[in-house]
Amino acid sequence: MVVPALRRLPLERAILIAVPVTILGIACSSSWSTGLQSVGRPVRAAGFAALVVLALAYARTRPGRLDGAPLATAGAFIAVAVASAAWSVEPRHTLASAAAFGALLVVASALARGADDEARRRLLWAVVAGAVLVGLAGVLVAVASPHHAVQAATGSVGRRYRGIGVNPNTDAMLFAISLPLSAFLWLDSRERARIAAAASFALCAGSIVAAGSRGAATAAVIGLLALAVAHRRAPLPRAVTAGAAIALALTAIFVTAVSAPLTPAQAARARTAVGNTEPYTPNDAEYILRQSDEIGSESSASSRSIFDTSGRLQAWQGAIDQAVDRPALGYGFGTETGVFVDRYRAFEGGVPENSFIGIFLQLGGVGLAILIALVVALVSAARRRGGPAATVGLAVLATGLVLAVVQSYVYAVGNVATLGFWLCAFLPAGGRE
């Protein structure tokens, strides 16, 4: 029943359905809930496969053009990623990762090639719709089961909202990408659509603030300010956008400041993070220091602040030290999780949480240079073409690049923010004749 119905849908409408459904599937597959994971993984796979087919058909039926520089650099990056299987520490995983990321870039470039101004706007709405679905799912979980939607306070971090994400930073990345999109759609839409754009903005901004994700908040603020500067409209709407960015920054700072961690006495009475029924006691290792860290040393954890790096600087230095052992070509695309080892008490993560260092680790200086060249090509294409698509594309690129400094994600197809980032980044580089 579903397949014949989809066949009867116009091609573009099918794409506009597939984008938010795929984003929701990615979010569910990255959830703390095994039940959501079991639903999200097949939805993610089916949605992504459908997007590849639909995007190729879309580009074929709607002839257009795509700037050569982004296309060439994207092709070069995928070629190096595929070739890295020859020296990869995990060759099969490298090929699978390269194929997945290559397919994502095909979707982004094919949709950009065939889209006119109205189609671009509808694609932006589709990305925002995906973020809204993820945000609403998190709110529903928070209402039904607050214990699961909110990460409990620890001795160094206060309570943080995570929704359906595995941690508070997971879905906040998607919301950060969506905020400049919602602001742009508010600026460029009529009254009813403006209400929807404002509502989506409020949902995504509120989720970021509640999550206490400093990286997502900073990225969103930078993206909104870039939009306010680049958008060629009357001063008042641009001032409203800049004001929204400032309000988001101040609110995020305030919430982070007042989100108090547990005192030692509270930690002693708290339930363990893994769901044990007994409270901590002074005889438990995690009463003072996480079991995953070294035992026998004083805890290096401190109360989380606005400028605290959460151990990232140590992790970045360690990852760079590993990367310089293979400085030219790295350890193979997609091997970041297997190669990087968290040896740092103040850091929690299976990757160094920096996309540029992550690529340096995987593909060495060659891969990093090509990735930077791709970003430069996309920025140049947007500035050369101009127009509304260029404005929002530059704002999303600004947001995504700030996120890339604090998160390893731009090359990870399974990350909830990656699809939306590349779709929006490529849109200004293409268009119908």
C-alpha positions, -999 to +999 in steps of 0.1 A: +000+000+000+028+025+009+049+019-022+021+026-047+011+056-028+046+070-029+048+064-066+018+085-071+033+114-052+052+141-071+089+135-069+096+166-050+069+159-024+084+124-018+118+141-012+102+166+013+088+136+032+120+116+031+142+143+045+125+148+079+117+111+082+153+102+077+164+129+102+140+115+127+153+079+120+189+090+125+179+107+158+161+076+171+190+053+161+213+076+182+190+074+212+196+062+247+166+039+243+172+005+227+135+005+217+139+037+197+172+024+183+155-007+170+129+014+152+153+042+141+179+020+124+157+005+097+140+039+092+174+056+088+186+030+063+154+030+043+151+068+043+187+073+033+184+048+004+152+064-007+168+098-007+197+086-029+172+073-055+149+103-053+177+128-055+192+112-086+158+111-102+152+147-092+185+159-108+177+139-140+142+152-144+151+188-135+182+198-154+204+224-137+240+232-130+264+228-101+296+247-096+326+227-106+348+235-076+326+220-049+319+190-071+355+184-078+367+187-042+339+165-030+349+139-055+385+142-045+376+137-008+356+106-015+384+092-038+410+096-010+385+081+015+380+050-007+417+047-014+425+048+023+411+013+026+445+002+012+463+014+044+433+014+068+434-004+101+398-014+094+395-018+056+359-030+054+347-003+077+366+023+057+349+013+025+315+012+041+320+046+057+333+061+025+304+047+005+279+061+030+294+096+031+298+096-007+261+088-011+252+117+013+273+141-009+255+127-040+222+135-024+232+170-014+248+179-048+219+163-068+192+182-049+212+214-052+216+209-090+179+205-097+164+230-072+151+265-081+145+292-055+111+278-044+124+243-042+153+254-021+130+271+003+109+239+006+140+218+013+149+242+041+115+237+055+120+199+053+152+201+073+134+223+099+106+198+100+130+170+108+144+191+137+108+198+149+100+161+149+131+153+169+123+181+193+087+171+198+098+135+204+121+147+231+093+168+247+070+138+247+096+116+264+102+144+290+065+145+298+061+107+299+094+099+315+114+129+328+140+106+344+150+094+309+148+127+291+170+145+316+206+135+324+210+134+362+234+159+379+268+147+389+296+161+411+308+184+382+277+189+360+241+199+368+210+184+353+208+186+315+180+179+291+188+153+264+154+144+249+158+113+229+195+118+223+221+096+239+236+126+256+226+163+259+249+173+230+235+148+205+202+164+193+214+199+202+237+198+172+207+194+149+188+222+167+218+245+162+218+238+124+181+245+123+180+278+142+194+299+113+171+281+089+141+289+111+152+325+114+157+328+076+123+313+069+108+338+094+124+366+075+114+354+041+079+340+047+044+353+049+023+355+081+012+319+086+045+305+077+062+330+100+042+316+129+055+281+121+090+294+117+089+312+150+074+281+168+102+259+154+128+285+165+114+285+200+114+247+202+150+243+190+164+273+210+146+261+242+160+225+237+195+238+232+193+260+264+178+232+284+205+208+272+232+231+284+252+224+252+277+253+250+290+242+216+255+241+201+246+274+216+278+291+204+274+277+169+237+288+167+246+323+179+274+326+153+250+313+126+223+338+136+247+367+136+260+357+102+224+356+089+217+390+103+248+405+087+243+388+053+206+391+048+197+420+026+164+431+041+151+460+061+171+469+093+143+459+117+141+422+108+179+419+108+180+436+142+154+411+155+176+382+143+206+397+160+186+403+191+175+367+191+211+356+189+221+378+218+191+366+239+200+329+232+236+336+243+226+353+275+200+326+283+224+298+277+251+315+299+225+320+327+213+284+326+248+270+326+257+292+355+227+283+377+227+246+368+244+234+400+263+201+403+258+178+432+276+184+465+295+155+479+266+149+504+241+149+476+262+126+455+263+101+484+226+100+484+222+099+446+213+069+426+239+056+402+239+066+366+235+029+355+202+025+373+213+006+405+188+008+433+214+015+460+228+050+466+265+057+465+285+053+497+320+066+505+333+031+499+322+032+462+348+043+437+324+066+418+316+084+451+347+104+444+360+095+409+344+077+379+353+041+376+363+047+340+392+069+352+423+062+371+418+051+407+442+064+433+444+099+420+425+130+431+396+139+409+404+164+383+367+171+377+355+206+385+322+224+384+313+230+348+315+266+337+311+286+305+347+284+295+355+249+308+367+227+279+354+194+295+389+179+288+387+185+251+421+203+249+438+172+264+419+149+240+428+171+210+464+171+219+464+133+223+446+128+190+471+151+172+500+132+187+485+100+173+479+116+139+515+128+135+526+091+135+508+089+101+508+126+091+502+123+053+474+098+049+462+088+084+448+056+097+419+052+072+385+069+068+360+059+094+386+046+119+384+075+143+365+056+170+389+026+168+421+046+167+414+072+193+416+061+230+403+083+258+432+084+283+421+116+299+403+119+333+385+152+325+373+140+290+344+116+282+341+104+246+351+078+221+363+104+196+383+136+201+352+158+194+368+179+167+360+172+131+392+187+117+414+168+141+392+137+134+399+140+096+436+145+103+435+113+123+417+094+096+431+109+063+461+128+074+471+162+060+459+153+025+423+146+037+423+177+059+435+199+031+408+186+007+380+190+034+391+226+039+392+231+001+356+218-001+344+243+025+362+271+008+346+261-026+311+261-010+317+295+006+330+309-027+301+295-047+276+310-022+293+345-023+295+344-061+259+335-067+243+356-040+206+357-033+186+341-004+200+307-009+235+320-005+225+339+026+212+309+044+239+287+031+266+309+045+247+311+079+245+273+081+282+269+071+291+293+099+270+273+123+283+239+111+320+249+111+317+262+147+301+228+157+330+211+138+355+226+162+338+209+192+322+178+177+334+150+154+304+149+130+307+164+095+318+131+079+296+108+101+264+099+082+249+085+114+251+119+132+218+137+134+232+170+122+252+158+092+225+154+066+210+188+072+244+205+072+254+192+038+220+197+022+220+234+032+257+239+024+254+226-012+221+244-021+238+278-030+263+260-053+236+247-077+203+256-094+182+253-124+190+271-156 
